[in-house]
Amino acid sequence: MSLKLIIYTLGNLLICLAGTMLFPLGVAIYYRINIGEAPNDLVAFIISAAITLITGLTLRLSLRERQEELGIREGFAVVALAWVTVALFGALPYQLAGIFHIDGRSPWTAFSFSYFESMAGFSTTGATVLTEIEHLSHAMLFWRSFTHWLGGMGIVVLAVAILPMLGIGGMQLFRAEAPGPQTDRLTPRIAQTAKLLWGVYVLLSILEVILLMVGKMPLFDALCHTFGTMATGGFSTKNASIAHYDSVYIDMVICVFMFLAGTNFALHYRALRGNVKAYFQDTEFKFYCTVIAVSITLISWNTIRFHVNGEIPYDSMWTSLRYATFQVLSIITTTGYGTADFEQWPALSQFILITLMFYGGCAGSTGGGMKQVRFLLLIKQSGAEIKRLIFPHAVLPIRVNDQVVPREVMTNILGFFFFFIGIFAIVTCIMTTLGLDLVSAAGATIATMGNIGPGLGSVGPTDNYAHIHTTGKFVLSFCMLLGRLELYTVLILFSPNFWKG
C-alpha cells in the first residue's frame, strides 16, 4: 500500500475540482454584471478555487512517485477518500459565502450543514438542509446542481477520462467507482471507456436542456434541472421542485430523461452506435421496465380508488397516471424530484415507493439504490433454491443475458444485501437516538443510503434535513457515501488487512 501514491492521486483530483469551480465563478460574474447580484458568492468561489488548486498542486508536487502503478488497494482507497475530500472542498463555497452562518449557530454546526449539502450534491442524493432555496444566488444554485452532474458519472471516472497521469491503474479506479456488481468495459482501454460514457452523458444532457427550453423553461433553470436529472440527483432551483412549473410537458421530458439516466449507459452507447435492439436483449433492462410499469399501474389505481382522510387524492385517471408516473420514475431512479406530496397518498402507494427506494436504477446507470440486477439475481436464486428442494441433484445455473452468472458474483450480491439491510437497521437505530421518530429515522436512512433525497415523516418530499442533529448530519453524509460507492468500496477501508503491506 503506497500512501504517497494515494495522496498524490487525490491531489490530481483536487486540481480537477478547482477547474470545475470556474463554471460557477463565471455564472457569478455574469449575474453580477447583468443584475447586480451581491459579490459575496463571487469572492467565495474565487477563494474556494484558489484553496482547492493550491492544495492539489502541493499534494501533487510534494508527493509524486515515479513509475509506480495504482494497485487494487490503492484504487479503492483513492475512490473512497476522493468522495470525502471532494465533498470537503466542495463545501468551501457554502462556508465562505456564509449561507449557513446564522445567529446562535456554532461554526461546527454551520460546517455540518455545508458538508451535508456538498456530500448530497456530489453523491447525487439531493437531500438538502436549505429551507429557502430561491433566496440563493444564481452562482450557488448552479454549484449545487453542478455537483450533481459531476458526481453522476463520477468525478473519478472524469479524471480517468481526461488525465493521462491516471491511465495506468485506471481500471482500479473505474472498477471501484462504477456502480453495479460488474463493470461493463466498452473498449480495451479504460480511459477510452470513460470518455465514451462521458460522451453519452454530455450528449443526453444537451438534448434535455434543449427540450426543457422548448417547454418555456429558462436556460438557467433548464441547465440546473438537467444536471439533477441526468445525475439522478434532484436539487432544484425552486422550493416546490418540478411542481413549481405545473407543466405536463416539462413533467414528461424529465420523466423520459430520468428513465434514461436510470438505464445502463452502456446500452445507450450501443444504441447510438445503431444497435437499438441492445435494450430489448438486456435482461436487467426488461426487468427495470416491468417494475416501473407494475408500480405505475398499482399507484394510479390506488390513488384514484381509495380515500385518504375522507378524500380521493385524484379525481381522474389521467391526473393520477401523470403524478404516479413522475413519482415512480423519480424514486426508482433515485432522482428525488417532486410534483406531488406522496405522503398524502394511500398506504399502498407509499409502501410501493418505499420498496422502490431499495431497488434503485440499473447497474451502470447514474441511479443509486441496490440496483435492479441484484434484485433480479436474488429472485432467480430464490427460484433455483425452490427447484433444488424438488430436484436435489439438478444443476441449476443462474443466467442473465444467456450467460451463466459466476458463483463469486452471487456471493458478492448476497453479502451486499446483508450489509445493506444491516447498516440500514443500525443507522435507523442511531437516528432514533438523535431525536427522530421511527418513520422519519427509517425514511432518512434509506433516502440517503439509496441516494434518493426525500424520505418519509419529517424528511418527506415537502420537508428537509435542516432539523436533524449535527451528529446525525455526519452519519447521514456517511450513508450517502456508502450508497454512492455501493458499500464495499468504503467498508473495505475498515479492514485492518487492507492497510497491511
Secondary structure as GFF3:
##gff-version 3
##sequence-region A 1 501
A	DSSP	alpha_helix	3	20	.	.	.	ID=ss1
A	DSSP	alpha_helix	22	35	.	.	.	ID=ss2
A	DSSP	alpha_helix	40	62	.	.	.	ID=ss3
A	DSSP	alpha_helix	72	90	.	.	.	ID=ss4
A	DSSP	alpha_helix	92	97	.	.	.	ID=ss5
A	DSSP	alpha_helix	107	122	.	.	.	ID=ss6
A	DSSP	three_ten_helix	133	135	.	.	.	ID=ss7
A	DSSP	alpha_helix	138	153	.	.	.	ID=ss8
A	DSSP	alpha_helix	155	162	.	.	.	ID=ss9
A	DSSP	three_ten_helix	164	166	.	.	.	ID=ss10
A	DSSP	alpha_helix	170	177	.	.	.	ID=ss11
A	DSSP	alpha_helix	190	214	.	.	.	ID=ss12
A	DSSP	alpha_helix	219	230	.	.	.	ID=ss13
A	DSSP	three_ten_helix	241	244	.	.	.	ID=ss14
A	DSSP	alpha_helix	248	261	.	.	.	ID=ss15
A	DSSP	alpha_helix	265	272	.	.	.	ID=ss16
A	DSSP	alpha_helix	277	281	.	.	.	ID=ss17
A	DSSP	alpha_helix	283	305	.	.	.	ID=ss18
A	DSSP	alpha_helix	317	332	.	.	.	ID=ss19
A	DSSP	three_ten_helix	342	344	.	.	.	ID=ss20
A	DSSP	alpha_helix	347	359	.	.	.	ID=ss21
A	DSSP	alpha_helix	372	390	.	.	.	ID=ss22
A	DSSP	beta_strand	399	400	.	.	.	ID=ss23
A	DSSP	beta_strand	403	404	.	.	.	ID=ss24
A	DSSP	alpha_helix	407	433	.	.	.	ID=ss25
A	DSSP	alpha_helix	438	449	.	.	.	ID=ss26
A	DSSP	three_ten_helix	457	459	.	.	.	ID=ss27
A	DSSP	alpha_helix	470	484	.	.	.	ID=ss28
A	DSSP	alpha_helix	488	491	.	.	.	ID=ss29
A	DSSP	three_ten_helix	492	494	.	.	.	ID=ss30
A	DSSP	three_ten_helix	496	499	.	.	.	ID=ss31
###
